[in-house]
Amino acid sequence: MNTVKAQKSFSNKELSVAGLKAAFNILDKWGCSAEQAQAILRMKRATYFKLKGDPAGANLDADQLSRISMLLNIHQALRIVFENPENQYGFMKMKNHNPYFSGRTPMEVIEGGEFTKLYETFKRVDALRGGLV
């Protein structure tokens, strides 16, 4: 008898809605401004505010889903590294003297919306928990 479990595949729409809700929550807790969030998520102003009010209308592209994935990965790494919520959510606004950040906050690095900077920030945060750089 075949006991292979069927894996549910999620539609782009389902991933968009769930991911966007999580991303909005994380960005809010990081103290991210609307302009910063728009750049990080690569969204136009009108779209951002429309989806912020009703994420159920989201149908994001692959790049936007990848950005959300990076945000979720950063968030998860911070939750592993820090036990207290002040550091879990405040880290992104703390000056960092790691050579990559050069005295800037991680938020200052990612707020321009470049995917490579989002990825590099994730790598540095992941390294804090013992991940590879």
KOLKEDO-499198 format. One line per field, with one value per residue: residue in three letters; x, y, z of N, C-alpha, C in turn; residue number from 1. Coordinates in Angstrom, 3 decimals, padded with zeros to 6 digits, always signed. Atoms other than C-alpha are relative to their C-alpha. Example, Ala and Ser with C-alpha at 12.3 -4.5 7.8 and 13.67 -1.06 7.14 Angstrom:
rest	[Ala;Ser]
nc1	[+000.890;-000.820]
nc2	[-001.190;-001.190]
nc3	[+000.000;-000.060]
cac1	[+012.300;+013.670]
cac2	[-004.500;-001.060]
cac3	[+007.800;+007.140]
cc1	[+000.900;-000.770]
cc2	[+001.200;+001.090]
cc3	[+000.000;+000.730]
nr	[1;2]
//
This chain:
rest	[Met;Asn;Thr;Val;Lys;Ala;Gln;Lys;Ser;Phe;Ser;Asn;Lys;Glu;Leu;Ser;Val;Ala;Gly;Leu;Lys;Ala;Ala;Phe;Asn;Ile;Leu;Asp;Lys;Trp;Gly;Cys;Ser;Ala;Glu;Gln;Ala;Gln;Ala;Ile;Leu;Arg;Met;Lys;Arg;Ala;Thr;Tyr;Phe;Lys;Leu;Lys;Gly;Asp;Pro;Ala;Gly;Ala;Asn;Leu;Asp;Ala;Asp;Gln;Leu;Ser;Arg;Ile;Ser;Met;Leu;Leu;Asn;Ile;His;Gln;Ala;Leu;Arg;Ile;Val;Phe;Glu;Asn;Pro;Glu;Asn;Gln;Tyr;Gly;Phe;Met;Lys;Met;Lys;Asn;His;Asn;Pro;Tyr;Phe;Ser;Gly;Arg;Thr;Pro;Met;Glu;Val;Ile;Glu;Gly;Gly;Glu;Phe;Thr;Lys;Leu;Tyr;Glu;Thr;Phe;Lys;Arg;Val;Asp;Ala;Leu;Arg;Gly;Gly;Leu;Val]
nc1	[+000.838;-000.779;+000.321;-000.543;+000.971;+000.126;-000.411;+000.836;-000.736;+000.712;+000.055;-000.674;+000.925;-000.065;-001.314;-000.024;+000.813;-000.616;-001.310;+000.151;+000.457;-001.165;-000.975;+000.504;-000.135;-001.427;-000.474;+000.578;-000.703;-001.348;+000.094;-000.238;+000.945;+000.707;-000.904;-000.990;+000.687;+000.286;-001.257;-000.431;+000.920;+000.094;+001.407;+000.393;+000.689;+001.433;+000.117;-000.366;+001.078;+001.155;-000.239;-000.126;+001.369;+000.673;-000.990;+000.655;-000.072;-001.381;-000.446;-001.347;-000.874;-001.063;-000.960;+000.607;+000.038;-001.383;-000.273;+000.711;-000.744;-001.182;+000.467;+000.354;-001.255;-000.652;+000.806;-000.227;-001.361;-000.016;+000.709;-000.905;-001.134;+000.418;+001.170;+000.917;+000.606;-000.634;-001.095;+000.534;+000.618;-000.775;-001.296;-000.052;-000.211;-001.196;-001.259;-000.753;-001.368;-000.471;-000.525;+001.005;+000.907;-000.850;+000.611;+001.402;+000.945;+000.431;+001.106;-000.587;-000.577;+001.017;+001.120;-000.021;+000.745;-000.816;+000.115;-001.300;-000.250;+000.892;-000.619;-001.248;+000.395;+000.404;-001.200;-000.682;+000.835;-000.062;-001.320;+000.084;+000.555;-000.898;+000.115;-001.183;-000.082]
nc2	[-001.172;-001.227;-000.905;-001.320;-001.055;-001.051;-001.320;-001.073;-001.083;-001.243;-000.881;-001.289;-000.855;+000.396;-000.405;-001.460;-000.507;+000.393;-000.633;-001.442;-000.254;+000.179;-001.065;-001.261;+000.096;-000.095;-001.349;-000.893;+000.226;-000.541;-001.459;-000.381;-000.982;+000.442;-000.161;+001.072;+001.259;+000.001;+000.284;+001.361;+000.943;-000.384;-000.288;-001.390;-000.560;+000.334;+001.445;+000.257;-000.378;+000.853;+001.329;-000.141;+000.008;+001.248;+000.904;+001.071;-000.348;+000.127;+001.016;-000.531;+000.674;+000.817;-000.870;-000.451;+001.157;+000.227;-001.045;+000.397;+001.143;-000.541;-000.629;+001.071;+000.637;-000.918;+000.031;+001.276;-000.001;-000.895;+000.678;+001.035;-000.661;-000.802;+000.480;-001.087;-000.677;-001.293;+000.242;+000.664;-000.988;-001.231;+000.199;-000.589;-001.448;-000.210;-000.196;+001.237;-000.283;+001.063;-000.670;-000.182;-001.093;-001.202;-000.985;-000.247;+000.998;+000.885;-000.634;-000.976;+000.741;+000.614;-000.893;-000.414;+000.984;+000.893;+001.373;+000.507;-000.498;+000.766;+001.320;-000.125;-000.253;+001.306;+000.810;-000.490;+000.342;+001.459;+000.344;-000.186;+001.203;+001.098;+000.338;-000.281;-001.320]
nc3	[+000.000;+000.125;-001.112;+000.283;-000.302;+001.013;-000.466;+000.540;+000.628;-000.215;+001.161;-000.140;-000.748;-001.412;-000.498;-000.033;-001.109;-001.270;-000.104;-000.146;-001.373;-000.875;+000.289;-000.562;-001.452;-000.337;+000.314;-001.020;-001.276;+000.164;+000.034;+001.396;+000.545;+001.206;+001.147;-000.076;+000.312;+001.440;+000.714;-000.335;+000.641;+001.409;+000.274;+000.183;-001.167;+000.009;-000.213;-001.396;-000.906;+000.300;-000.558;-001.453;-000.486;+000.380;+000.605;+000.756;+001.415;+000.468;+000.955;+000.179;+000.960;-000.601;-000.682;-001.251;-000.901;-000.457;-000.997;-001.216;-000.528;-000.688;-001.242;-000.929;-000.423;-000.941;-001.218;-000.671;-000.547;-001.166;-001.099;-000.521;-000.648;-001.150;-000.731;-000.369;+001.151;+000.280;+000.948;+001.189;+000.878;+000.011;+000.642;+001.334;-000.134;-000.823;+000.726;+000.024;+000.439;+000.866;+001.202;+001.052;-000.362;-000.160;-000.872;+000.367;-000.483;+001.083;+000.729;+000.926;+001.113;+000.864;+000.307;+001.404;+000.772;+000.838;-000.482;-000.449;-001.352;-000.866;-000.124;-000.766;-001.387;-000.523;-000.239;-001.206;-001.155;-000.102;-000.568;-001.463;-000.607;+000.309;+001.421;+000.809;+000.648]
cac1	[+000.000;+001.347;+001.558;+002.969;+001.235;-000.055;+001.579;-000.639;+000.692;-000.248;-001.344;+000.451;-002.632;-002.524;+001.215;+000.750;-001.968;-000.315;+003.157;+001.981;+000.102;+003.263;+005.496;+003.265;+003.271;+007.066;+007.759;+005.377;+007.120;+010.495;+009.211;+009.398;+007.818;+005.334;+007.945;+010.544;+008.048;+007.051;+010.684;+011.490;+008.395;+008.774;+005.248;+003.762;+002.242;-001.386;-000.894;+000.809;-002.019;-004.692;-003.107;-002.290;-006.030;-007.040;-004.251;-006.811;-006.495;-002.793;-001.390;+002.346;+005.027;+008.013;+010.330;+007.917;+007.451;+011.249;+011.488;+008.867;+010.777;+013.928;+011.973;+010.595;+014.081;+015.544;+012.698;+013.177;+016.945;+016.401;+013.931;+016.558;+019.367;+017.420;+015.017;+013.586;+011.165;+012.997;+016.014;+014.020;+012.151;+014.584;+017.687;+016.802;+017.022;+020.210;+023.512;+025.738;+029.516;+029.862;+031.968;+028.975;+026.798;+029.632;+027.778;+024.432;+021.304;+020.176;+017.025;+019.162;+020.807;+017.587;+015.310;+016.400;+014.734;+017.682;+017.163;+020.891;+021.072;+018.087;+019.813;+023.174;+021.458;+019.813;+023.211;+024.697;+021.758;+021.806;+025.515;+024.637;+022.731;+025.581;+024.623;+027.117;+028.276]
cac2	[+000.000;+003.385;+005.669;+008.727;+011.801;+014.318;+017.716;+020.720;+023.187;+026.767;+029.152;+032.419;+034.162;+032.174;+032.781;+036.463;+037.021;+035.061;+036.428;+039.999;+039.855;+038.555;+041.107;+044.049;+042.858;+042.450;+045.776;+047.530;+045.957;+047.031;+050.620;+050.810;+053.839;+053.434;+054.743;+052.251;+049.382;+050.368;+050.292;+047.035;+045.294;+046.995;+048.377;+051.574;+053.852;+053.252;+049.480;+049.467;+051.332;+049.306;+046.006;+047.274;+047.833;+044.582;+042.002;+039.558;+041.422;+040.595;+038.719;+039.372;+038.574;+036.283;+039.169;+040.472;+036.979;+036.601;+039.893;+038.701;+035.443;+037.417;+039.460;+036.270;+034.740;+037.825;+037.825;+034.125;+034.522;+037.471;+035.401;+032.665;+035.058;+037.229;+036.118;+039.540;+041.298;+044.631;+043.179;+040.941;+043.938;+046.734;+045.237;+046.572;+050.159;+049.654;+051.037;+048.138;+048.265;+045.034;+045.902;+045.409;+047.885;+050.345;+052.082;+052.138;+050.375;+047.302;+049.279;+052.031;+049.380;+047.764;+050.804;+051.594;+048.420;+046.719;+042.971;+042.284;+044.472;+042.665;+039.337;+040.508;+041.815;+038.422;+036.709;+038.930;+038.387;+034.656;+034.573;+035.820;+032.617;+030.492;+030.433;+030.811;+034.171]
cac3	[+000.000;-000.957;+002.112;+000.411;+001.785;-000.677;-000.306;-000.693;-003.170;-002.464;-005.145;-005.781;-004.367;-001.091;-000.701;-001.475;+001.114;+003.925;+003.203;+002.930;+006.234;+007.944;+006.203;+007.162;+010.771;+010.882;+009.172;+011.591;+014.590;+013.176;+013.125;+009.343;+007.666;+004.813;+002.361;+003.590;+003.395;-000.146;-001.270;+000.545;-000.862;-004.267;-004.270;-005.568;-002.937;-003.974;-004.085;-000.700;+001.019;-000.764;+000.300;+003.784;+004.239;+002.528;+002.019;+000.615;-002.693;-002.982;-005.949;-005.795;-008.340;-007.730;-006.804;-004.182;-002.739;-002.574;-000.673;+001.788;+002.169;+003.062;+005.647;+007.193;+007.260;+008.958;+011.466;+012.251;+012.705;+015.068;+017.106;+017.437;+018.391;+020.825;+023.536;+024.334;+021.968;+022.357;+020.551;+018.202;+016.856;+017.721;+016.090;+012.661;+013.986;+016.029;+014.734;+013.750;+013.432;+011.502;+008.426;+006.121;+008.027;+008.795;+011.625;+009.829;+011.024;+009.090;+008.210;+006.655;+004.499;+003.233;+003.033;-000.533;-001.730;-003.422;-003.194;-002.873;+000.247;+001.729;+001.060;+002.419;+005.560;+006.009;+005.682;+008.425;+010.770;+010.046;+010.920;+014.418;+015.036;+013.720;+010.038;+007.222;+005.874]
cc1	[+000.883;-000.425;+000.589;-001.094;+000.000;+000.417;-000.889;+000.908;-000.865;+000.041;+000.776;-000.850;+000.074;+001.330;+000.081;-000.723;+000.658;+001.338;-000.102;-000.484;+001.173;+001.000;-000.451;+000.173;+001.455;+000.514;-000.554;+000.757;+001.445;-000.006;+000.245;-001.055;-000.680;+000.918;+001.063;-000.640;-000.294;+001.251;+000.432;-000.860;-000.152;-001.454;-000.196;-000.827;-001.469;-000.220;+000.291;-001.172;-001.269;+000.167;+000.177;-001.398;-000.731;+000.988;-000.621;+000.017;+001.377;+000.170;+001.381;+000.789;+001.123;+001.014;-000.562;-000.090;+001.395;+000.390;-000.672;+000.703;+001.242;-000.395;-000.335;+001.253;+000.762;-000.726;+000.256;+001.401;+000.090;-000.711;+000.855;+001.124;-000.399;-001.250;-001.003;-000.522;+000.644;+001.141;-000.497;-000.539;+000.796;+001.314;+000.117;+000.225;+001.207;+001.220;+000.824;+001.385;+000.661;+000.487;-001.039;-000.897;+000.732;-000.672;-001.432;-000.890;-000.322;-001.152;+000.519;+000.567;-001.086;-001.080;-000.030;-000.683;+000.813;-000.036;+001.332;+000.318;-000.891;+000.603;+001.277;-000.289;-000.446;+001.225;+000.704;-000.786;+000.039;+001.317;+000.001;-000.524;+000.846;-000.123;+001.274;-000.061;+000.552]
cc2	[+001.234;+000.974;+001.388;+001.030;+001.030;+001.327;+001.034;+001.028;+001.249;+000.834;+001.280;+000.937;-000.316;+000.417;+001.513;+000.536;-000.318;+000.700;+001.489;+000.373;-000.083;+001.135;+001.334;+000.017;+000.180;+001.419;+001.027;-000.124;+000.498;+001.530;+000.571;+001.003;-000.589;+000.080;-001.099;-001.331;-000.104;-000.353;-001.445;-001.029;+000.231;+000.151;+001.488;+000.424;-000.435;-001.488;-000.352;+000.302;-000.816;-001.365;+000.030;-000.048;-001.305;-000.940;-001.124;+000.273;-000.211;-001.132;+000.449;-000.780;-000.729;+000.846;+000.457;-001.147;-000.330;+001.018;-000.346;-001.181;+000.462;+000.652;-001.060;-000.710;+000.874;-000.049;-001.285;-000.058;+000.895;-000.640;-001.108;+000.640;+000.692;-000.575;+001.116;+000.735;+001.344;-000.154;-000.670;+001.022;+001.296;-000.088;+000.733;+001.506;+000.325;+000.193;-001.269;+000.299;-001.183;+000.669;+000.219;+001.199;+001.320;+001.112;+000.361;-001.035;-000.950;+000.604;+001.028;-000.697;-000.497;+000.959;+000.503;-000.988;-000.907;-001.413;-000.524;+000.475;-000.706;-001.386;+000.057;+000.285;-001.305;-000.848;+000.422;-000.341;-001.510;-000.451;+000.154;-001.246;-001.233;-000.477;+000.381;+001.399;-000.174]
cc3	[+000.000;+001.092;-000.194;+000.253;-001.112;+000.615;-000.656;-000.643;+000.119;-001.272;+000.287;+000.846;+001.499;+000.621;+000.154;+001.223;+001.337;+000.210;+000.250;+001.402;+000.971;-000.202;+000.565;+001.513;+000.438;-000.240;+000.990;+001.318;-000.067;-000.018;-001.380;-000.454;-001.238;-001.220;-000.018;-000.407;-001.500;-000.798;+000.232;-000.728;-001.502;-000.421;-000.209;+001.218;+000.073;+000.280;+001.447;+000.933;-000.242;+000.669;+001.515;+000.630;-000.263;-000.691;-000.828;-001.503;-000.610;-000.997;-000.460;-001.037;+000.747;+000.766;+001.345;+001.008;+000.529;+001.060;+001.326;+000.651;+000.761;+001.330;+001.045;+000.516;+000.998;+001.335;+000.798;+000.623;+001.238;+001.196;+000.612;+000.810;+001.296;+000.643;+000.267;-001.237;-000.330;-001.007;-001.280;-000.992;-000.097;-000.750;-001.328;+000.037;+000.881;-000.892;+000.125;-000.571;-000.696;-001.291;-001.104;+000.290;+000.220;+000.813;-000.338;+000.680;-001.154;-000.819;-001.002;-001.231;-000.956;-000.481;-001.440;-000.920;-000.900;+000.576;+000.532;+001.422;+001.017;+000.260;+000.846;+001.478;+000.642;+000.332;+001.291;+001.259;+000.236;+000.622;+001.511;+000.700;-000.309;-001.437;-000.742;-000.578;-001.386]
nr	[1;2;3;4;5;6;7;8;9;10;11;12;13;14;15;16;17;18;19;20;21;22;23;24;25;26;27;28;29;30;31;32;33;34;35;36;37;38;39;40;41;42;43;44;45;46;47;48;49;50;51;52;53;54;55;56;57;58;59;60;61;62;63;64;65;66;67;68;69;70;71;72;73;74;75;76;77;78;79;80;81;82;83;84;85;86;87;88;89;90;91;92;93;94;95;96;97;98;99;100;101;102;103;104;105;106;107;108;109;110;111;112;113;114;115;116;117;118;119;120;121;122;123;124;125;126;127;128;129;130;131;132;133]
//
